[in-house]
Amino acid sequence: MKTVYLHELRQNARTAIIWIVSLVGGTGLYMSLYPAFAQHANELNKVLQNYPPVLRKALNINFDAHFALASFFALVMGFITLAAAIQAMNLSTAITSKEEREKTAEFLLSKPLTRQSILTGKLAAAVTIILSTNVVFMISMRLLLMSISQTSLTEPVFLLMTGSMLLIQIFFLALGLLMSVSLPKVRSVLSVSLVTVFGFYIIGMLDAVLGAKAVRYLTPFKFFDLIYVYKHSSYEWQYLIVEAVFVIAAGIAGYIIYQGRDINTI
Amino acid sequence: MTTVIETKKLTKYYGQSRGIIDVDMSVDEGEIYGFIGPNGAGKSTTIRILLALIYATGGTATIFGKDVVKDGPEIRQEIGYLPSEVFYYDNMRVKELLDYSASFYKKDCSKRINELSEIMDLDLSKKIDDLSYGNKKKVGIVQGLLHEPKLIILDEPTGGLDPLMQQKFFDLIHEENKKGATVFLSSHILSEVQRLCDRVAIIKEGKIIKIERMSDLGKSNYSQFRIVANKPISKDYFAIEGVSELKTNETHVSFLFKGDLNMIVKMISTLDLQSLMVEEPDLEDIFLHYYQ
């Protein structure tokens, strides 16, 4: 298990670094616009008020906070979590399917390893990469936010807001694991993960059709309302439970399915 | 003698389509066991069940007396496997891959890695991606043997190897066998099996149709007759019991015969012969006979 874990880390290291740099860089780029926004907040507010409400909702723009740092950061996090979800989904969708598509599964599974330990080694590597991504992300964001605004976010609020990215990634990690072991053949990890992640993102925009309440339970992108987090310094527990139940169920199902199925070798 | 591999009524269906049906085999310790059949007969299916890459839909399979699924990881400590087509992580170097492979076994394999790569003339510093197919196959051979397994499973091993390497490879297998390793060799190339094996199981459309000692197969009771007569011979003249592979072309007849030689010689004696050849058939002919 340990060697599989280290092997997986090595195999994924380069991609992981690119993701971390892009996520931090992307957020940094957005956040660097904040001082400009803050200066012209009033004018911008007027412009944005003319946007259709649907679009305003979709973009997660909240007027009450008047372009406070938290509100702006929440807006940026909305975009960044979409990318972060793709990172997590890519990692876990590839978890077993990659070796089967590239036909190295026959090599690995003919070694004296249980399937459980193979999956655990690979999953542990994916979790390690996601955790490292979030640690680097949190530290850089903390430094960045402190440098652009005097009235920075409090420690707990900041951790909860950035932590939402980790929780969304864990959701997609579990979903990708399930898909990786249960889809008969994943030809392209990227297309599967893009379709899935954007699917969930679009569900999040459909509150007019599906009902605002229903949507919040349906997509992880709506589990964490960052303005609520900012105001209450906490997550809404019911969505945390939904996520926990899903992650545990998908994880268990993933292990059971992988244990019981034939490995595609041809 | 201890049995290394034993299958009883081993069956595999992929959905509706046939993999193998009721395969009964028993491979003894120290023997080189051939498993021969045309492509798609079920050779790889059987091997993949033995390695628990896929699960049987019926029957049982044991290796070293243990269940291949339940005790799979423990069994595989002592199995070396060379698949018919080899695929490895392209971005790794040969040395890294072999070390990765060795890391799964409870012994130090570094010395054996060096020995084997020297025999197989393998450059350890190259990237897998830069290797030719034949060289990848060599990597496969080394990773399959580096832990000195008690059971070596080879699935059509020689594809992609040049004749010289094939010879080296067979020598290597022979050597491992002499040291006590049991070898299970699947192939569709008869000469390969003929060269190496003690016993052979013939599989056709998922079913074992014959298991025989190689020596018995070689000196089987079959005789190959080739006759050229001066006058055309009727097509069904030799269509009697014991005759197979009958080919008649005007004055030329050839067939395999198993049975009372006196009778067939009497039949031949009534013909106006130009030439007559009776020989031991080569295995190729016998197998063709089984396959039809």
Contacts between the chains, C-beta under 8 A, distances in Angstrom:
chain1	res1	chain2	res2	distance
A	3	B	100	6.6
A	3	B	103	4.2
A	3	B	104	6.7
A	7	B	100	5.9
A	11	B	89	6.9
A	11	B	91	7.4
A	102	B	87	6.4
A	102	B	89	7.9
A	102	B	90	7.9
A	103	B	85	7.2
A	103	B	87	3.7
A	104	B	87	5.4
A	104	B	88	6.1
A	104	B	89	5.9
A	105	B	53	7.8
A	106	B	53	6.5
A	106	B	83	5.3
A	106	B	87	7.2
A	107	B	83	7.7
A	107	B	86	7.9
A	107	B	87	7.0
A	107	B	88	6.3
A	107	B	101	7.6
A	107	B	143	7.4
A	109	B	51	7.3
A	109	B	52	7.7
A	109	B	53	5.3
A	110	B	51	4.9
A	110	B	53	6.8
A	110	B	76	6.5
A	110	B	79	7.3
A	110	B	81	4.4
A	110	B	83	7.7
A	111	B	76	6.3
A	111	B	101	7.1
A	111	B	104	4.2
A	112	B	73	4.7
A	112	B	74	7.0
A	112	B	75	7.8
A	112	B	76	4.0
A	112	B	77	4.4
A	112	B	104	5.6
A	112	B	105	6.9
A	113	B	73	5.9
A	113	B	76	7.8
A	113	B	104	6.2
A	114	B	72	7.4
A	114	B	73	5.0
A	260	B	55	7.5
A	262	B	14	7.9
A	262	B	53	7.2
A	262	B	54	3.9
A	262	B	55	6.2
A	263	B	48	7.9
A	263	B	53	4.6
A	263	B	54	6.4
A	265	B	48	6.5
A	265	B	53	5.9
A	265	B	54	7.8
A	265	B	83	7.8
A	266	B	44	7.7
